[in-house]
């Protein structure tokens, strides 16, 4: 009699559906991505988006920091355009943007073209021209600039030597705006570096072909440099325009927070500071801030809409 053992085979483990491993890997990568983004997301929602939404609410209230906000609807916005100082702030800021930004960009492009060569020491000169942009945003530089242009300062002394009237620029309402424009032009290092990078991307063969055709420097600049550099010009123009609307530190330091003689340096952000942190009219200041946001947004849209007429990208056949 033969005994046979019955062997029981364990049930086979079902194979995972196709693509499961790939989905798990993608989910792990997604979790890792959000983990790395978490500090930025927390900072954005807690320090940017949250205060922005709070200021939007305060723009429709009467709020002075010492009592609960009182909802007033559009009253703050109606008061804005009845305020002569508010309209003056727009005038001062508009003048600064219209004159300071183009002059700064022209200076940056001119210096970038001078530095776009292979001469010895170009690294030193590029660093030297960029240096003011590294330190120019600090309060200390605004203090030094003010000391240079006050009555009997070094600029006043040089001006008197050449026959200019004494008195300095800081106390003269006709010269405070040129003084601040000179300050922003002096800080042209950042757009200069961007222009220089754009100039490096222009093929030298285009200039060689233009020289064969008998084109001079002016025609080369107008027909080659400007069209090829137009995306960089657009970028710098948009960025510097937004920055010009946000000027505050230099105007505050030079005018001691008062707006200067005849309110000649009463920039928009400085007047916003006065209403919010000197008069404690936080609702009014919030309304001013949101008007500025809307204006900058409209200008940005206008720049992008107009760019299709003068900005030329390679490969578009323009």
C-alpha positions in Angstrom: 0.0 0.0 0.0 1.5 3.3 -1.1 0.9 6.5 0.7 1.0 9.7 -1.4 1.2 13.2 0.2 -1.1 15.7 -1.2 0.8 18.9 -1.9 -1.2 22.1 -1.6 0.0 25.0 -3.8 -0.4 28.5 -2.1 -2.6 30.9 -4.1 -0.6 33.2 -6.4 -0.4 36.8 -5.4 -2.3 38.9 -7.9 -0.1 41.1 -10.0 -0.5 44.8 -9.4 -2.5 46.7 -12.1 -0.3 48.1 -14.8 1.0 51.5 -14.1 0.7 51.2 -10.3 4.5 51.5 -9.6 4.6 54.6 -11.8 1.7 56.2 -10.0 3.3 55.5 -6.7 6.5 57.1 -7.8 4.7 60.1 -9.1 2.8 60.5 -5.8 6.1 60.3 -3.9 7.6 62.9 -6.1 4.5 65.1 -5.7 4.7 64.9 -1.9 8.4 65.7 -2.0 7.7 68.7 -4.2 5.1 70.1 -1.9 7.4 69.5 1.1 10.1 71.6 -0.6 7.5 74.2 -1.5 5.9 74.3 2.0 8.1 77.1 3.4 7.4 79.3 0.4 3.6 78.5 0.5 3.4 79.2 4.2 5.2 82.5 3.7 3.0 83.4 0.8 -0.3 82.7 2.5 0.7 84.0 5.9 2.9 87.0 5.0 1.6 88.0 1.5 -1.9 86.8 0.6 -3.3 87.1 4.1 -2.2 90.8 4.6 -3.3 91.6 1.1 -6.8 90.3 1.8 -6.9 92.1 5.1 -5.9 95.4 3.5 -8.5 94.9 0.8 -11.2 94.7 3.6 -9.6 97.7 5.4 -9.8 99.8 2.3 -13.6 99.8 2.7 -13.5 100.8 6.4 -12.6 103.6 8.7 -9.7 102.2 10.8 -7.2 103.9 13.0 -5.5 101.0 14.8 -7.1 101.9 18.1 -10.7 100.9 17.4 -12.4 98.2 15.5 -12.8 98.8 11.7 -16.0 100.5 10.8 -17.3 99.6 7.3 -17.8 102.7 5.2 -18.1 101.3 1.7 -16.5 103.4 -1.0 -16.0 106.4 1.2 -12.2 106.2 1.2 -12.0 106.0 -2.6 -14.3 109.0 -2.9 -12.1 111.0 -0.5 -8.9 110.2 -2.4 -9.8 112.2 -5.5 -10.9 115.2 -3.3 -7.5 115.3 -1.6 -5.1 117.8 -3.1 -2.1 116.1 -1.5 -3.2 112.8 -3.1 -3.3 114.4 -6.5 0.0 116.0 -5.9 1.5 112.7 -5.0 0.4 111.2 -8.3 1.9 114.2 -10.1 5.3 113.8 -8.4 5.3 110.1 -8.9 4.3 110.4 -12.6 7.0 112.9 -13.3 9.6 110.6 -11.7 8.4 107.6 -13.7 8.2 109.4 -17.0 11.7 111.0 -16.8 13.7 108.8 -14.4 12.9 105.4 -16.0 13.8 106.3 -19.6 17.0 108.2 -18.6 18.1 105.3 -16.4 17.6 102.7 -19.2 19.3 104.9 -21.8 22.3 105.2 -19.5 22.3 101.5 -18.8 22.2 100.6 -22.5 24.9 103.1 -23.4 27.3 101.8 -20.7 26.4 98.2 -21.6 27.4 98.9 -25.3 30.6 100.4 -24.1 31.4 97.4 -22.0 30.5 94.9 -24.7 34.0 94.4 -26.0 37.1 92.3 -25.4 39.4 95.0 -24.1 41.6 94.4 -21.1 40.1 95.1 -17.7 36.5 94.8 -18.8 35.7 92.7 -15.7 36.9 95.5 -13.4 34.8 98.1 -15.2 31.7 95.9 -15.2 32.0 95.3 -11.5 32.6 99.0 -10.9 29.5 100.1 -12.8 27.4 97.4 -11.1 28.6 98.3 -7.6 26.1 101.2 -7.0 23.2 98.8 -7.5 24.5 96.6 -4.7 24.6 99.4 -2.2 22.3 102.0 -3.7 19.1 100.7 -2.2 20.3 101.1 1.4 19.4 104.0 3.7 23.0 104.9 4.2 23.4 105.8 0.5 20.4 108.1 0.6 21.9 109.8 3.6 25.2 110.3 1.7 23.4 111.5 -1.3 21.5 114.1 0.8 24.8 115.2 2.4 26.2 115.8 -1.1 23.4 117.9 -2.3 22.5 120.0 0.8 23.5 123.7 1.2 27.3 124.0 1.1 27.6 120.3 0.2 30.2 119.1 -2.3 27.7 119.4 -5.2 26.7 122.9 -4.1 30.4 123.9 -3.8 31.2 122.6 -7.3 28.1 124.4 -8.7 29.2 127.7 -7.1 32.6 127.3 -8.6 31.0 127.2 -12.1 28.6 130.1 -11.3 25.5 128.2 -10.2 23.5 129.8 -7.4 24.2 128.7 -3.8 21.7 127.0 -1.5 21.9 123.3 -2.4 19.4 121.1 -4.1 17.6 119.6 -1.1 15.9 122.9 -0.2 15.1 123.9 -3.7 11.7 122.5 -5.0 12.9 123.0 -8.6 16.0 120.8 -8.1 14.8 118.0 -5.7 13.3 116.0 -8.5 16.4 116.2 -10.7 18.4 115.2 -7.7 16.3 112.0 -7.1 16.4 111.2 -10.8 20.2 111.4 -10.7 20.1 109.0 -7.8 18.1 106.4 -9.7 20.2 106.9 -12.8 23.3 106.3 -10.7 21.9 102.9 -9.8 21.7 101.6 -13.4 23.8 98.5 -12.7 21.1 95.9 -12.7 19.5 96.8 -16.1 23.0 97.3 -17.5 23.9 93.7 -16.7 20.7 92.5 -18.4 21.4 94.7 -21.4 24.9 93.3 -21.6 23.7 89.7 -21.5 21.2 90.6 -24.3 24.0 92.2 -26.4 26.1 89.0 -26.1 23.2 87.0 -27.7 23.2 89.1 -30.9 25.1 87.2 -33.7 28.2 89.1 -34.8 27.5 87.9 -38.4 24.7 90.4 -38.6 27.0 93.3 -38.0 29.6 92.0 -40.4 26.9 91.7 -43.1 25.7 95.2 -42.4 29.3 96.5 -42.7 29.6 94.8 -46.1 26.5 96.6 -47.2 28.0 99.9 -46.1 25.9 100.5 -42.9 27.4 102.8 -40.3 27.1 102.6 -36.5 23.8 104.5 -36.4 22.1 102.2 -39.0 23.5 99.1 -37.2 22.1 100.3 -33.9 18.7 101.1 -35.4 18.3 98.1 -37.7 20.1 95.4 -35.7 20.8 96.2 -32.1 17.4 97.7 -31.2 15.2 95.0 -32.9 17.3 92.1 -31.5 17.4 93.7 -28.1 13.7 94.6 -27.9 12.7 91.7 -25.6 15.4 92.8 -23.1 14.3 96.4 -23.5 10.7 95.4 -22.8 11.8 93.4 -19.7 13.9 96.2 -18.3 11.3 98.9 -19.1 8.5 97.0 -17.4 10.6 96.1 -14.3 12.0 99.6 -13.8 8.6 101.2 -14.3 7.2 99.1 -11.5 10.2 99.9 -9.3 9.8 103.6 -10.0 6.2 103.6 -8.7 7.5 102.0 -5.5 10.2 104.6 -4.6 10.1 105.4 -0.9 13.4 105.1 1.0 15.4 107.8 -0.8 12.4 110.3 -0.8 11.8 109.6 2.9 15.4 110.2 3.9 16.0 113.2 1.7 12.8 115.0 2.8 12.8 113.7 6.4 9.4 112.2 5.7 7.8 115.5 5.0 7.6 115.5 1.2 10.1 118.3 0.8 9.7 122.0 0.0 6.4 122.7 -1.8 5.8 118.9 -1.6 8.2 118.4 -4.4 9.2 114.9 -3.2 5.7 113.8 -2.0 5.8 110.5 -3.8 2.8 108.2 -3.7 4.3 105.7 -1.3 5.5 108.5 1.0 2.1 110.0 1.2 0.6 106.5 1.8 3.1 106.2 4.7 2.1 109.6 6.1 -1.6 108.8 6.1 -1.2 105.3 7.5 1.6 105.6 10.1 1.5 109.3 11.0 -2.2 110.0 10.8 -3.2 106.4 11.6 -5.8 106.5 8.8 -5.2 102.8 7.9 -8.4 102.5 5.9 -7.4 105.5 3.8 -3.9 104.1 3.3 -5.2 100.7 2.3 -7.4 102.3 -0.3 -4.4 104.2 -1.6 -2.4 100.9 -1.8 -5.1 99.1 -3.8 -5.4 102.0 -6.2 -1.7 101.8 -6.8 -1.9 98.0 -7.4 -4.7 98.5 -10.0 -2.7 101.3 -11.8 0.4 99.2 -11.9 -1.6 96.2 -13.2 -3.2 98.3 -15.9 0.2 99.7 -17.0 1.6 96.1 -17.1 -1.3 95.0 -19.3 -0.8 98.0 -21.6 2.9 97.2 -21.9 2.1 93.6 -22.9 -0.6 94.6 -25.3 1.8 97.2 -27.0 4.7 94.8 -27.1 3.4 93.0 -30.2 4.0 96.1 -32.2 7.6 96.7 -31.2 9.1 93.6 -29.5 10.6 91.2 -31.9 11.4 87.6 -30.9 13.7 85.4 -33.0 11.9 82.9 -35.1 8.7 84.9 -35.5 9.6 86.2 -38.9 9.1 89.8 -38.0 
